[in-house]
Amino acid sequence: MQKSIKIYKLGLDELRTYLFVLLFVTGNIILPQLCHLIPDGGKIFLPIYFFTLIGAYKYGIKVGLITAVLSPVVNSLLFGMPAAAALSGIMIKSMFLAIAASWIAEKNNKLSLWTVLLVVLSYQIFGTVAEWCFSGSLMSASQDFRLGIPGMLIQWIAGYAILRWCSEK
């Protein structure tokens, strides 16, 4: 179930970079708002990371990192979610996600369920360790593993499906 995929490495001097960032940040604003209609929906479904995964895997590190930084900041400024206290942990995980997705996509130049699973597990593991180091609280840092398993599964399966669909267009 492995498929070759066209990976783009967009530069900071290209208009397309910022158009894709705008698209993915918008997705990372709308999806969390929908998930927050359900109690603890943000903690369960981890929606703030979804379009960062798509953007970084398909369009590279620059699109991924800009999306990773802007998405939680814009959400926090507009809606107060994530709360300021949680912002640093979410940004750390978002940046790990952008790095993992773009690196794994570039190294493999293929798309499979296993590569997307590797991305999701990598950013969660490294992000949890980093957040634990900064916060000093393993309980807080491991919240995604305690509550966010459904969100990780959605990132894995739906992320793969969307990336596969994009590669066929």
N, C-alpha and C positions, 0 to 999 in steps of 0.2 A: 504494500500500500504506500510505496514511496513514489513521489512525483518530483520531477525536475521543476524548479520554479525560477522565474526571472526575478532576481534580486536587484533592486536599484540602490545605488549609493549616491544620493542627492547631495549636492554641495550647498553651503550657506549662501552662495551667490546666485542660486537658482530660485526663481519665483515659485516653481512647483513645490519646493521644500516647504515654503510657508503656507501654500494652499493646502497641502496635505496636513501640515500641523494644525491649521485652522479646522479642517474636517475632523481630525482625530480628537482634538481638544473639545470640539462641539459634541462629539459622540461621548466623550468622557464627562461632559456636563449633563447631557440629557439622560444617559443610562443610569447614573446614580440617583437622579431625581425620581426616575420611575421606580427604582429599587427601594428608595426610602419611603415609598407609599406603604410598604410592608414593615412592620416593627422589626428593627435590627436588620433590615434588608441590606444595608451597606456592609455590615459586619459578616453577613452570611454569604452574599453574592459577590463581594469584592469588585463592584462595577468600575471603580476608578482606574483599574489597571487594564481593562479589556482592550480599549482602542490603542493603548500604548503598545501592547503585544502585537497587534496587527500592524501598526505603523512601523515599529522597529524591525519586525521580521521582514516585511516586504520592502520598506523604503530606507532602511539603514539606521545607523547610530545617531545621525544628526536629527532626523525626524523623530526618532524614538526619544532621545534625551530632551529635546525641546518640549515634546508632548508630555514626557514624564514630569518635568518641572512645572510647566504651566497648568496642567490639568488640576492638580490638588490646590495650587495657589488660587487660581481663578474660582474654583468651587468654594473654597474657604472664604474668599472675599465676597462672592455673590450670595452665598447661602449659609455661611457659617459651618459648613460641613466639607471637609473634616474640620473638627474643632482645632484651634490653634495648638493645643497640647499634643494632638495626634499628627499634626502636619509633618513634622520632621521624620517620623517613622514611616509614614506613607510615601514621602518623597524619596527616602532611602530605598524602599522596596521598588518604587517606580523606576528609579535610576538603575537599580540592579536588573530589573526586568528589561529595560531598553538595551542595556549592555549585553545581557544573556541572549536576548532574541536576535539582535543584529549580529552578534558574533557567531552563534550557532547557525543561523541562516547563511551567513557568508562562508563559513567553513564547509558546510555540507552542500550548499547550493541545491538542496532537496527539501521537500516538505513531506513529513510523515507524522503520524500520530505520536511516534516516539520522540521526534525532535521537538514537537510542541510540548509534550509532557516534560521533557528535559528542561526546556525553558521555564515552565511553570514551577517545577520543583527547585530549580537552581535559584531563581529570584526569591522564592519563599524561604529557602534554607539560608542563603547568604544574607538576605534582608532581615530575617529573624535574629540571626547571630549579631548583625550590626546594630539592630534596634536594641537588643539586650545589652550590648556593650554601652550604648549611649544612655539608655534609660535605667539600667541596673535592675530591671524587673523582667524576669523570664516569663512570668504570668502575662504581663502586658504584651511582651514581644511575641509570644506564641499564640496570640488571640486568633490569627488567621488559621492556624492548625486546629484550634479548638472549635471555632465557629464557622470558618470559611471554606470547609471542604466542598460544599456545593458550588461555591464560586470558583474554586480551583478546577473542579470538574467541568464547569461551563467554559472557563477559559481554555481548557484543554480541547474539549470536543467542538464547541462552537468556534473557537479560535482556529482550529484546524479546518473546519468546514468553510469558514469565510475566506481563509487564505487559499484554500483549494479552489473555491469559486472564483476568487480574484485571478488566480493563475490560469484559469480557463478562458478568461475574457481577453 
